[in-house]
Protein backbone atom coordinates (compact mmCIF):
# COMPACT_ATOMS: atom_id res chain seq x y z
CA UNK A 1 0.00 0.00 0.00
CA UNK A 2 1.32 3.48 -0.81
CA UNK A 3 2.95 5.67 1.82
CA UNK A 4 2.46 9.44 1.85
CA UNK A 5 4.03 12.47 3.48
CA UNK A 6 1.43 15.14 4.22
CA UNK A 7 2.67 18.68 4.68
CA UNK A 8 0.48 20.82 6.93
CA UNK A 9 1.04 24.56 7.37
CA UNK A 10 0.29 25.27 11.05
CA UNK A 11 1.42 28.66 12.29
CA UNK A 12 3.27 28.22 15.58
CA UNK A 13 3.25 24.41 15.41
CA UNK A 14 6.58 24.23 17.21
CA UNK A 15 5.12 26.06 20.19
CA UNK A 16 2.11 23.76 20.62
CA UNK A 17 1.94 22.33 24.14
CA UNK A 18 1.95 18.65 24.95
CA UNK A 19 -1.76 18.94 25.75
CA UNK A 20 -2.39 20.59 22.34
CA UNK A 21 -0.51 17.82 20.53
CA UNK A 22 -2.37 15.18 22.52
CA UNK A 23 -5.70 16.75 21.54
CA UNK A 24 -4.73 16.76 17.87
CA UNK A 25 -3.64 13.12 18.15
CA UNK A 26 -6.89 12.05 19.83
CA UNK A 27 -8.95 13.81 17.16
CA UNK A 28 -6.91 12.20 14.38
CA UNK A 29 -7.22 8.74 15.91
CA UNK A 30 -10.98 9.17 16.32
CA UNK A 31 -11.34 10.03 12.64
CA UNK A 32 -9.07 7.15 11.62
CA UNK A 33 -11.24 4.75 13.60
CA UNK A 34 -14.30 5.99 11.70
CA UNK A 35 -12.54 5.54 8.36
CA UNK A 36 -11.47 1.96 9.03
CA UNK A 37 -8.27 -0.03 8.71
CA UNK A 38 -7.24 0.95 5.18
CA UNK A 39 -5.67 4.22 6.37
CA UNK A 40 -2.91 4.29 8.97
CA UNK A 41 -1.09 7.18 10.63
CA UNK A 42 2.57 6.21 11.08
CA UNK A 43 4.06 9.32 12.73
CA UNK A 44 4.35 13.08 12.46
CA UNK A 45 7.19 15.58 12.69
CA UNK A 46 6.47 18.99 14.20
CA UNK A 47 8.63 21.92 13.04
CA UNK A 48 8.37 25.67 13.59
CA UNK A 49 5.33 26.31 11.40
CA UNK A 50 4.61 22.94 9.79
CA UNK A 51 3.66 19.41 10.67
CA UNK A 52 4.77 16.59 8.36
CA UNK A 53 2.66 13.45 8.74
CA UNK A 54 3.44 10.00 7.37
CA UNK A 55 0.41 7.94 6.40
CA UNK A 56 -0.24 4.64 4.66
CA UNK A 57 -3.38 4.67 2.54
CA UNK A 58 -4.69 3.21 -0.71
CA UNK A 59 -4.87 6.68 -2.30
CA UNK A 60 -4.82 10.42 -1.64
CA UNK A 61 -8.60 10.72 -1.49
CA UNK A 62 -8.77 8.87 1.85
CA UNK A 63 -6.09 11.20 3.26
CA UNK A 64 -8.12 14.18 2.05
CA UNK A 65 -11.26 12.73 3.65
CA UNK A 66 -9.41 12.31 6.96
CA UNK A 67 -8.32 15.96 6.78
CA UNK A 68 -11.86 17.18 6.06
CA UNK A 69 -13.39 15.14 8.87
CA UNK A 70 -10.73 16.21 11.38
CA UNK A 71 -10.51 19.78 10.06
CA UNK A 72 -6.76 19.36 9.52
CA UNK A 73 -5.05 21.60 6.95
CA UNK A 74 -3.26 20.10 3.96
CA UNK A 75 -0.59 22.13 2.20
CA UNK A 76 0.62 19.23 0.03
CA UNK A 77 0.46 15.45 -0.24
CA UNK A 78 3.54 13.63 -1.54
CA UNK A 79 3.55 9.93 -2.39
CA UNK A 80 6.75 8.24 -1.18
CA UNK A 81 8.40 6.49 -4.13
CA UNK A 82 11.48 5.14 -2.31
CA UNK A 83 13.12 5.27 1.08
CA UNK A 84 16.85 5.64 1.55
CA UNK A 85 18.99 5.65 4.67
CA UNK A 86 22.66 5.04 5.53
CA UNK A 87 22.29 1.34 4.75
CA UNK A 88 21.46 2.25 1.14
CA UNK A 89 25.17 3.11 0.72
CA UNK A 90 26.22 -0.45 1.56
Secondary structure as UniProt FT lines:
FT   STRAND          3..9
FT   TURN            11..12
FT   HELIX           13..15
FT   HELIX           18..35
FT   TURN            37..38
FT   STRAND          40..46
FT   STRAND          50..56
FT   HELIX           60..70
FT   STRAND          76..79
FT   HELIX           86..89
//
